[in-house]
Amino acid sequence: MAGSDIGIDLGTASILVYIKGIDLGTASVLVYAKGKGVVLKEPSVVAFDRDTNKIKAIGEEARLMLGRTPGNIVAVRPLRQGVISDYTVTEKMLSYFINRTVGKSIFGRKPRISVCVPSGATEVEKKAVEDATYQAGAREVSIIEEPVAAAIGAGIDIAKPCGNMIVDIGGGTADIAVISLGGVVVSTSIKVAGDDFDEAIVRYMRKKHNLLIGERTAEDIKINIGTVYKRPENATMDVRGRNLVTGLPKTVTVTSEETEEALREPAYQIVDAVHNVLERTPPELAADISDRGIVLTGGGSLIQGLEELIESKTGINTMTAEDPLTAVAIGTGKYIEFLSGEDKKGEK
């Protein structure tokens, strides 16, 4: 009996395991089981003891330790901007999530795993992901570009001779690609995404309000009142942090209008990247995109106003996929089925 197939998307914000696949990201891990949906969602954080080099916690338990650990315990994110920054820790984390989801082996066989990487990943970065996946317990590893996985997960039939534009915004990278006939025609990958939105808010609060806030607070602001396009009504939120002048705790009220100002630079970098890909797109495919629109996926696409901003700057209808957070993970798993289908066609 054949072993289980698994797909992995290696992004910067989340890891998704599909029992046919895993999506490996930078901020969280989601496990998608065929026929069951997402069965596990954990942050991609690992805590280990510096003295003994032993792992203390992985996932949510480790995330709660961020910024709160004693000197000998370190909580780290082993993935940065869509690629591996700590090989050993990534391998152990991958192994933990694979074992937790499918067990050490299925019917005595190791799983076949599809791994997703940003479209701008170098050969060395791809090889590191491939090696780590083999070490984590894979029988066979397939590498897939993130925009292709996102398109499949968003329900787009990528095999047709028709242009589709995907903008996948994760935690560490934004991948923009035009896909036709099952492959990427034009693409770019920029290291500007959800994490950069958080960092922009931290910088703005420091500069405008003399208030020092953490990444988690910045993320709360982004989720609750963050926008990259003018909202009909101005929402507000009370934010607590440390006053940089007095050194004491302080609360300030922040408006959504301020977040638009704070997020302008990273948002416009993504829009410029979309514009750049459109400029390099063959005319026939550009006409398809004009008719079919631009599809947004990834956790970063959930920020309010991004659809409107891209549409206002390109003149092309822009929409967010039905389930943007899991699109890449689902697509990574289904990619194995897509390849199997192509192989069967070739055999006929």
Secondary structure per residue as TSV (DSSP state, phi and psi in degrees):
chain	resnum	aa	ss	phi	psi
A	1	M	-	360.0	139.0
A	2	A	-	-69.2	152.8
A	3	G	-	-76.3	172.2
A	4	S	-	-72.0	145.8
A	5	D	E	-99.8	136.2
A	6	I	E	-130.7	142.5
A	7	G	E	-119.0	138.3
A	8	I	E	-122.8	129.5
A	9	D	E	-103.4	116.9
A	10	L	-	-94.6	99.4
A	11	G	-	-117.3	-154.6
A	12	T	S	-113.2	-12.5
A	13	A	E	-114.3	-23.4
A	14	S	E	-153.5	153.5
A	15	I	E	-114.1	126.9
A	16	L	E	-122.1	124.6
A	17	V	E	-102.4	126.4
A	18	Y	E	-112.2	135.4
A	19	I	T	-82.9	75.0
A	20	K	T	147.4	-10.6
A	21	G	E	-174.3	159.3
A	22	I	E	-127.7	135.6
A	23	D	E	-105.1	114.0
A	24	L	-	-101.2	111.3
A	25	G	-	-119.9	-165.9
A	26	T	S	-102.5	-25.6
A	27	A	E	-107.3	-35.4
A	28	S	E	-149.7	161.3
A	29	V	E	-115.0	125.5
A	30	L	E	-118.5	138.6
A	31	V	E	-113.7	123.0
A	32	Y	E	-112.2	120.9
A	33	A	E	-104.9	133.3
A	34	K	T	-59.1	127.7
A	35	G	T	84.5	-9.3
A	36	K	T	-119.7	-20.4
A	37	G	E	85.7	-156.5
A	38	V	E	-75.3	118.3
A	39	V	E	-107.0	-10.7
A	40	L	E	-150.6	134.1
A	41	K	E	-137.0	113.9
A	42	E	E	-137.5	145.0
A	43	P	E	-65.3	145.5
A	44	S	S	-87.6	71.5
A	45	V	-	-129.0	139.3
A	46	V	E	-127.5	133.0
A	47	A	E	-110.5	131.1
A	48	F	E	-138.9	157.7
A	49	D	E	-85.8	119.3
A	50	R	T	-65.3	-30.8
A	51	D	T	-72.6	-43.8
A	52	T	T	-102.1	-11.8
A	53	N	-	64.7	21.0
A	54	K	-	-93.7	142.0
A	55	I	E	-75.9	130.1
A	56	K	E	-94.8	-38.6
A	57	A	E	-158.9	153.2
A	58	I	E	-134.3	141.3
A	59	G	T	86.2	-141.1
A	60	E	H	-58.7	-40.9
A	61	E	H	-59.9	-39.9
A	62	A	H	-72.5	-36.4
A	63	R	H	-61.7	-38.0
A	64	L	T	-64.9	-18.3
A	65	M	T	-86.2	-13.7
A	66	L	T	-55.3	124.6
A	67	G	T	75.3	3.3
A	68	R	-	-128.2	15.5
A	69	T	-	-92.9	151.0
A	70	P	-	-70.3	172.4
A	71	G	T	-55.6	-35.1
A	72	N	T	-84.8	-13.6
A	73	I	E	-107.3	129.9
A	74	V	E	-120.1	130.2
A	75	A	E	-105.3	122.1
A	76	V	E	-130.6	157.8
A	77	R	-	-102.7	110.6
A	78	P	S	-75.8	-2.6
A	79	L	E	-119.5	132.1
A	80	R	E	-132.1	129.6
A	81	Q	T	50.3	43.0
A	82	G	T	84.2	-5.1
A	83	V	E	-129.3	166.3
A	84	I	E	-72.6	126.3
A	85	S	S	-105.5	-21.1
A	86	D	-	-136.0	101.0
A	87	Y	H	-61.0	-51.3
A	88	T	H	-60.6	-45.4
A	89	V	H	-67.3	-39.2
A	90	T	H	-61.2	-44.4
A	91	E	H	-59.9	-44.4
A	92	K	H	-66.9	-38.7
A	93	M	H	-65.9	-44.1
A	94	L	H	-59.7	-46.7
A	95	S	H	-59.2	-41.6
A	96	Y	H	-61.9	-45.8
A	97	F	H	-72.0	-35.8
A	98	I	H	-65.0	-48.2
A	99	N	H	-63.1	-39.2
A	100	R	H	-67.6	-31.4
A	101	T	H	-88.0	-46.9
A	102	V	H	-116.7	-1.4
A	103	G	-	84.5	171.5
A	104	K	S	-65.1	-32.4
A	105	S	-	-158.9	154.6
A	106	I	B	-110.7	119.0
A	107	F	T	52.0	35.2
A	108	G	T	78.5	3.3
A	109	R	B	-117.4	148.5
A	110	K	-	-77.3	153.1
A	111	P	-	-77.2	155.0
A	112	R	E	-91.3	129.4
A	113	I	E	-123.1	133.6
A	114	S	E	-104.6	125.9
A	115	V	E	-114.7	134.0
A	116	C	E	-101.9	135.2
A	117	V	E	-130.8	156.2
A	118	P	-	-58.8	150.5
A	119	S	T	-65.1	-19.9
A	120	G	T	-93.9	6.9
A	121	A	-	-65.8	138.6
A	122	T	-	-79.1	168.9
A	123	E	H	-61.0	-37.2
A	124	V	H	-64.9	-42.8
A	125	E	H	-65.3	-40.5
A	126	K	H	-63.9	-41.1
A	127	K	H	-64.3	-37.8
A	128	A	H	-63.0	-41.7
A	129	V	H	-64.9	-45.1
A	130	E	H	-60.6	-47.5
A	131	D	H	-62.6	-43.8
A	132	A	H	-62.4	-36.9
A	133	T	H	-69.3	-41.5
A	134	Y	H	-60.7	-45.5
A	135	Q	H	-63.9	-29.2
A	136	A	T	-78.3	-8.0
A	137	G	T	121.5	20.3
A	138	A	-	-85.3	146.6
A	139	R	S	-86.7	-37.2
A	140	E	E	-148.5	140.3
A	141	V	E	-124.7	130.0
A	142	S	E	-114.1	136.4
A	143	I	E	-100.3	131.3
A	144	I	E	-129.5	140.8
A	145	E	E	-75.6	139.6
A	146	E	H	-54.0	-44.9
A	147	P	H	-61.7	-34.3
A	148	V	H	-65.5	-45.2
A	149	A	H	-62.2	-42.4
A	150	A	H	-61.6	-41.6
A	151	A	H	-63.6	-44.8
A	152	I	H	-62.4	-46.1
A	153	G	H	-65.1	-27.2
A	154	A	T	-82.7	-0.2
A	155	G	T	88.6	14.6
A	156	I	-	-86.7	134.9
A	157	D	-	-82.3	96.0
A	158	I	T	-75.9	-11.3
A	159	A	T	-76.0	-17.7
A	160	K	S	-74.1	151.1
A	161	P	S	-79.4	66.6
A	162	C	S	-145.6	137.0
A	163	G	-	-77.0	130.1
A	164	N	E	-130.0	132.3
A	165	M	E	-105.0	127.5
A	166	I	E	-117.0	133.1
A	167	V	E	-119.1	105.2
A	168	D	E	-104.8	111.8
A	169	I	E	-110.5	107.7
A	170	G	-	-94.7	-144.6
A	171	G	S	-90.1	-36.1
A	172	G	S	-114.7	-23.4
A	173	T	-	-135.2	153.0
A	174	A	E	-115.2	122.0
A	175	D	E	-109.1	124.1
A	176	I	E	-118.7	128.2
A	177	A	E	-149.3	150.7
A	178	V	E	-106.6	124.4
A	179	I	E	-117.7	137.1
A	180	S	E	-152.9	144.0
A	181	L	T	52.6	39.9
A	182	G	T	78.7	4.1
A	183	G	E	-137.0	168.2
A	184	V	E	-86.3	125.5
A	185	V	E	-90.9	-50.9
A	186	V	E	-136.0	138.9
A	187	S	E	-154.9	164.4
A	188	T	E	-151.3	153.8
A	189	S	E	-132.3	123.9
A	190	I	E	-118.5	147.3
A	191	K	S	-89.1	54.5
A	192	V	-	-134.0	119.8
A	193	A	S	-161.1	-151.7
A	194	G	H	-55.3	-41.7
A	195	D	H	-62.5	-35.0
A	196	D	H	-70.6	-31.5
A	197	F	H	-61.1	-44.3
A	198	D	H	-61.5	-46.7
A	199	E	H	-63.5	-36.5
A	200	A	H	-64.4	-37.3
A	201	I	H	-68.9	-41.0
A	202	V	H	-59.0	-46.6
A	203	R	H	-62.8	-43.2
A	204	Y	H	-62.8	-44.5
A	205	M	H	-64.1	-36.5
A	206	R	H	-67.3	-44.7
A	207	K	H	-75.1	-45.2
A	208	K	H	-83.4	-39.2
A	209	H	H	-115.1	3.6
A	210	N	-	53.4	37.1
A	211	L	E	-120.0	127.4
A	212	L	E	-95.8	121.3
A	213	I	-	-124.4	159.7
A	214	G	-	-89.0	171.8
A	215	E	H	-61.4	-38.2
A	216	R	H	-67.0	-37.8
A	217	T	H	-66.6	-41.7
A	218	A	H	-60.5	-39.8
A	219	E	H	-65.9	-38.1
A	220	D	H	-61.3	-42.2
A	221	I	H	-61.9	-46.9
A	222	K	H	-58.8	-45.0
A	223	I	H	-70.5	-42.6
A	224	N	H	-80.1	-45.5
A	225	I	H	-130.5	1.7
A	226	G	-	-64.6	140.4
A	227	T	B	-152.4	151.7
A	228	V	S	-115.5	6.9
A	229	Y	S	-145.0	145.5
A	230	K	-	-55.9	125.1
A	231	R	-	-86.0	152.7
A	232	P	S	-60.2	-41.1
A	233	E	S	-122.4	147.3
A	234	N	-	-87.7	106.0
A	235	A	-	-82.2	154.7
A	236	T	E	-130.3	160.9
A	237	M	E	-153.1	137.1
A	238	D	E	-82.7	127.5
A	239	V	E	-120.0	130.5
A	240	R	E	-104.9	140.1
A	241	G	E	-163.5	-163.3
A	242	R	E	-108.7	127.5
A	243	N	E	-68.3	123.9
A	244	L	T	-72.9	-17.5
A	245	V	T	-85.6	-50.8
A	246	T	T	-91.9	-20.9
A	247	G	-	79.2	5.8
A	248	L	S	-101.8	159.0
A	249	P	E	-61.7	145.7
A	250	K	E	-149.4	147.8
A	251	T	E	-116.9	130.8
A	252	V	E	-127.6	154.1
A	253	T	E	-96.5	124.8
A	254	V	E	-111.5	142.3
A	255	T	E	-107.2	160.1
A	256	S	H	-65.9	-27.9
A	257	E	H	-62.0	-38.6
A	258	E	H	-67.5	-37.2
A	259	T	H	-66.5	-33.2
A	260	E	H	-62.1	-41.5
A	261	E	H	-65.6	-42.0
A	262	A	H	-66.1	-37.4
A	263	L	H	-93.6	0.8
A	264	R	H	-57.4	-48.1
A	265	E	H	-61.7	-54.4
A	266	P	H	-63.8	-36.0
A	267	A	H	-63.9	-42.1
A	268	Y	H	-71.7	-27.0
A	269	Q	H	-65.5	-37.8
A	270	I	H	-68.3	-43.3
A	271	V	H	-61.3	-42.0
A	272	D	H	-62.3	-37.6
A	273	A	H	-66.6	-38.9
A	274	V	H	-62.4	-44.7
A	275	H	H	-61.1	-42.6
A	276	N	H	-60.5	-43.1
A	277	V	H	-67.8	-41.0
A	278	L	H	-61.0	-38.3
A	279	E	H	-63.6	-30.1
A	280	R	T	-95.8	2.8
A	281	T	S	-82.1	132.6
A	282	P	-	-55.7	144.7
A	283	P	H	-55.5	-39.3
A	284	E	H	-63.4	-42.0
A	285	L	H	-71.8	-34.4
A	286	A	H	-62.2	-37.5
A	287	A	H	-65.5	-39.2
A	288	D	H	-61.0	-44.7
A	289	I	H	-64.8	-38.2
A	290	S	H	-60.4	-37.0
A	291	D	H	-77.6	-43.6
A	292	R	H	-90.1	-22.7
A	293	G	-	91.1	177.7
A	294	I	E	-105.7	135.1
A	295	V	E	-108.8	128.5
A	296	L	E	-100.6	137.3
A	297	T	E	-136.7	174.0
A	298	G	S	89.9	156.0
A	299	G	G	-60.1	-33.6
A	300	G	G	-65.6	-21.7
A	301	S	G	-74.1	-11.8
A	302	L	G	-78.5	-8.7
A	303	I	S	-65.3	136.7
A	304	Q	B	-63.9	138.2
A	305	G	T	90.9	-5.1
A	306	L	H	-68.4	-41.2
A	307	E	H	-55.4	-50.2
A	308	E	H	-63.5	-39.5
A	309	L	H	-64.9	-48.1
A	310	I	H	-64.0	-41.8
A	311	E	H	-63.4	-40.1
A	312	S	H	-68.9	-30.2
A	313	K	H	-89.0	-24.3
A	314	T	H	-108.2	-22.3
A	315	G	-	77.1	10.0
A	316	I	S	-109.2	135.2
A	317	N	-	-55.6	128.7
A	318	T	E	-123.3	133.0
A	319	M	E	-137.2	154.9
A	320	T	E	-97.0	138.2
A	321	A	-	-57.8	157.2
A	322	E	S	-57.5	-43.5
A	323	D	S	-131.3	78.1
A	324	P	T	-62.3	-31.2
A	325	L	T	-66.5	-36.5
A	326	T	T	-102.8	-2.0
A	327	A	H	-56.5	-45.4
A	328	V	H	-66.1	-41.9
A	329	A	H	-64.6	-45.8
A	330	I	H	-63.0	-44.4
A	331	G	H	-62.9	-36.1
A	332	T	H	-63.5	-42.5
A	333	G	H	-66.9	-45.0
A	334	K	H	-69.0	-19.6
A	335	Y	H	-60.5	-35.6
A	336	I	H	-61.8	-41.9
A	337	E	H	-64.6	-39.4
A	338	F	H	-60.8	-45.3
A	339	L	H	-64.4	-41.3
A	340	S	H	-61.5	-39.8
A	341	G	H	-64.1	-41.0
A	342	E	H	-65.8	-40.1
A	343	D	H	-62.3	-41.7
A	344	K	H	-65.3	-37.6
A	345	K	H	-62.9	-41.0
A	346	G	H	-66.5	-27.3
A	347	E	H	-78.0	-22.8
A	348	K	-	-72.6	360.0
